[in-house]
Amino acid sequence: MSGKKVPISPRPRKEDKADAWVRQREAEPLKTLIVKIPASFHSHIKSQCALQGVNMKDAVVEILEEKFGKQT
């Protein structure tokens, strides 16, 4: 073997979907929307989201997008 050393750089990492989603979401600042609903309705929504394996915020945003259209 020769004494020559060749630097090996790390393999480039493929961008995964989560990274792309985070970068896309960081493009615009987020705002908070406060909506007061009865506790029983909140519990119902929360349990339905849990059964479906969905985040409550994501479910509400999806419903609002269906009603008002997606932002462009």
N, C-alpha and C positions, 0 to 999 in steps of 0.2 A: 504494500500500500504506500502511496505517496503521502507526503506531509502537507499536501495542498488541502485547504479547507474550503468548502463551498457552502455559503450560507443557504439555509433552507427556510423559506418564508412559510408561514402558516397557510393552509389551504383556504382560499376565499370562501366565506360563508354565504350560502344562498339566503337571500332574503325570504323569510317565511311570511305567511299571511298576517300573523299577529304584528310583526314589525311594520308592515305596510299599513295596517289598520291604525296603529298608534300614530304613525307619521301623518296619515290623512286626517285623523281626529285632532292633532295638534295644530293643524292649519288654521283653525278658527277658535277663538276663545269660547268657552262654554258659559251658559247662563243657567241660573237656577229658577225653576218654575215651582211655586208652592200652590198646591191644590188641597183644600180641606175636604175630606170625605168622611163619612161615618166609619167608626172603628170596625164595625162588622163587615162593611164592604171592603175595607183595607185588608182584613184577615182573609176574606174570600179571594181577593185578587192574589194575595201573597201565596195562599195555599194552591191555587190553580197554577201559578207560575212555577211553584216548587214541583208540582206533579208533572208539568211539562218540561222541567229542567231549563226554564228561561229566567233570566234576570228581570226583575220588575221594571227597572228603568228602560231596558231594551223593549219590553212588551208595550209599555206606555208610548214610547217613541214610535214604535211600529204602528200602533193604533192612530196616533196623531198624523203620521205620514199617510196612512190610508185615507183619513178624513180630509186632510188639507193638501196632500201631495208632497212629494219629496222636494227638499230644497235643492236648487240647482247651483 
